[in-house]
Amino acid sequence: MASYKQTEYEVLRRRCVALAQQGWKQVAIAQALGLTQGWVSRTLTKYHQLGQDALAWRKPPAATARLTNDQLTQLVQALDKGAEHHGFSGHVWTRPRVNEIIKRLFGVSYDPSQIGRLLKKVEWTRQRPQPKARQQDPKRVEQWRDERLADLKKSPN
């Protein structure tokens, strides 16, 4: 079957019906328009059932969401508790970790590439670890740097 744009399909459907009304057989219509006989058959069947409305192009329906809005709210609440709360080592949320939580809570699995899209939908961003610990004492770090680090750098030779 030839490659067509969305609007061209509407033109093809209308042409298909016009040729059928002129007495053309489905095989001949398919060959003339570069389509499959199945496509022509489905188009004519829809036309007979729905009339002119069947010929107009419509955006295909979106897939039904696997998680409801309430479930997404529950997911955010679970993620806000932190990765360690859910048994992961470290504080960082990764897509596979978020997917694991979704499986545990709702029995649904997503492709890891879709987890980011899902989190964006609920306006939740993965938290990145701080470059240094919040409880870090700058004076003790300086003391360690002066005393212990100097000893560690000394060569035993």
C-alpha positions as CSV (number, residue, x, y, z in Angstrom):
1,M,0.0,0.0,0.0
2,A,1.4,3.4,-0.9
3,S,2.3,5.9,1.8
4,Y,-0.4,8.6,2.3
5,K,-0.9,11.6,4.6
6,Q,-4.0,11.8,6.9
7,T,-5.8,14.2,4.6
8,E,-5.1,12.1,1.6
9,Y,-6.9,9.2,3.2
10,E,-10.1,11.2,3.3
11,V,-9.7,11.9,-0.4
12,L,-9.0,8.2,-1.1
13,R,-12.1,7.2,0.9
14,R,-14.2,9.6,-1.1
15,R,-12.7,8.4,-4.4
16,C,-13.2,4.8,-3.3
17,V,-16.9,5.3,-2.7
18,A,-17.3,7.3,-5.9
19,L,-15.8,4.5,-8.0
20,A,-17.9,1.9,-6.2
21,Q,-21.0,3.9,-7.0
22,Q,-19.9,3.9,-10.7
23,G,-20.0,0.1,-10.6
24,W,-16.3,-0.6,-10.1
25,K,-15.4,-3.9,-8.3
26,Q,-13.4,-3.7,-5.0
27,V,-10.3,-5.4,-6.6
28,A,-10.2,-2.8,-9.4
29,I,-10.6,0.1,-7.0
30,A,-7.8,-1.3,-4.8
31,Q,-5.5,-1.7,-7.9
32,A,-6.4,1.8,-9.3
33,L,-5.8,3.6,-6.0
34,G,-2.8,1.5,-4.9
35,L,-4.6,0.2,-1.8
36,T,-5.4,-3.2,-0.4
37,Q,-8.7,-4.9,-1.1
38,G,-9.3,-5.1,2.6
39,W,-8.9,-1.3,3.0
40,V,-11.4,-0.8,0.2
41,S,-13.8,-3.3,1.8
42,R,-13.6,-1.7,5.2
43,T,-14.1,1.8,3.7
44,L,-17.2,0.8,1.8
45,T,-18.6,-1.1,4.8
46,K,-18.2,2.0,7.0
47,Y,-19.7,4.2,4.3
48,H,-22.8,1.9,4.1
49,Q,-23.2,2.0,7.9
50,L,-22.4,5.6,8.6
51,G,-22.8,7.5,5.4
52,Q,-20.6,10.6,4.6
53,D,-19.4,10.8,8.2
54,A,-17.5,7.6,7.7
55,L,-15.3,9.3,5.0
56,A,-14.1,12.2,7.1
57,W,-10.7,12.0,8.8
58,R,-10.7,11.8,12.5
59,K,-7.8,11.7,14.9
60,P,-7.4,8.1,16.2
61,P,-8.6,7.6,19.7
62,A,-5.9,7.7,22.3
63,A,-5.1,4.6,24.3
64,T,-6.9,4.4,27.6
65,A,-4.8,5.5,30.5
66,R,-3.6,2.6,32.7
67,L,-3.6,4.7,35.8
68,T,-6.5,6.9,37.0
69,N,-6.0,10.4,38.3
70,D,-6.5,9.1,41.9
71,Q,-3.8,6.4,41.3
72,L,-1.4,9.1,40.0
73,T,-2.0,11.1,43.2
74,Q,-1.3,8.0,45.2
75,L,1.9,7.4,43.2
76,V,3.1,11.0,43.9
77,Q,2.4,10.5,47.6
78,A,4.4,7.2,47.6
79,L,7.3,8.8,45.7
80,D,7.4,11.7,48.1
81,K,8.2,9.3,51.0
82,G,11.5,8.7,49.3
83,A,13.3,5.8,47.7
84,E,14.8,4.4,50.9
85,H,11.3,4.2,52.4
86,H,10.4,1.7,49.6
87,G,13.5,-0.4,50.2
88,F,15.9,1.1,47.7
89,S,19.5,2.0,48.7
90,G,20.1,5.7,48.2
91,H,17.8,8.6,47.8
92,V,17.7,8.8,44.0
93,W,14.6,7.9,42.1
94,T,15.3,6.2,38.7
95,R,12.8,5.3,36.1
96,P,13.1,1.5,36.8
97,R,12.6,2.3,40.5
98,V,9.5,4.4,39.9
99,N,8.2,1.6,37.6
100,E,8.7,-0.9,40.4
101,I,6.6,1.2,42.7
102,I,3.9,1.4,40.1
103,K,3.9,-2.4,39.8
104,R,3.8,-2.8,43.6
105,L,0.9,-0.4,44.0
106,F,-1.2,-1.0,41.0
107,G,0.0,-4.1,39.2
108,V,0.7,-2.1,36.1
109,S,4.0,-2.0,34.2
110,Y,5.3,0.7,31.9
111,D,8.2,0.8,29.6
112,P,10.9,2.7,31.4
113,S,11.0,5.3,28.6
114,Q,7.4,6.3,29.5
115,I,8.0,6.9,33.2
116,G,9.4,10.4,32.5
117,R,6.3,11.3,30.5
118,L,4.1,10.0,33.3
119,L,6.0,11.9,36.0
120,K,5.8,15.1,33.9
121,K,2.1,14.7,33.6
122,V,1.8,14.8,37.4
123,E,4.4,17.6,37.6
124,W,6.8,15.5,39.7
125,T,10.5,15.6,38.9
126,R,13.2,13.2,39.9
127,Q,15.1,14.6,42.8
128,R,18.9,14.8,42.3
129,P,21.2,14.2,45.2
130,Q,22.9,17.2,46.8
131,P,26.6,17.5,45.8
132,K,27.4,17.5,49.5
133,A,25.6,16.2,52.6
134,R,23.3,18.8,54.3
135,Q,24.6,17.9,57.7
136,Q,28.3,18.4,56.6
137,D,30.3,20.6,59.0
138,P,32.7,22.8,57.1
139,K,35.1,23.2,60.1
140,R,35.3,19.4,60.5
141,V,35.9,19.0,56.7
142,E,38.7,21.5,56.8
143,Q,40.2,19.8,59.9
144,W,40.0,16.4,58.1
145,R,41.6,17.9,55.0
146,D,44.5,19.4,57.0
147,E,45.2,16.4,59.2
148,R,44.0,13.1,57.7
149,L,44.2,13.9,54.0
150,A,47.8,15.1,54.4
151,D,48.7,11.7,56.0
152,L,46.9,9.8,53.3
153,K,48.8,11.6,50.5
154,K,52.2,10.9,52.1
155,S,54.0,8.1,50.4
156,P,55.3,5.2,52.5
157,N,58.7,5.4,50.6
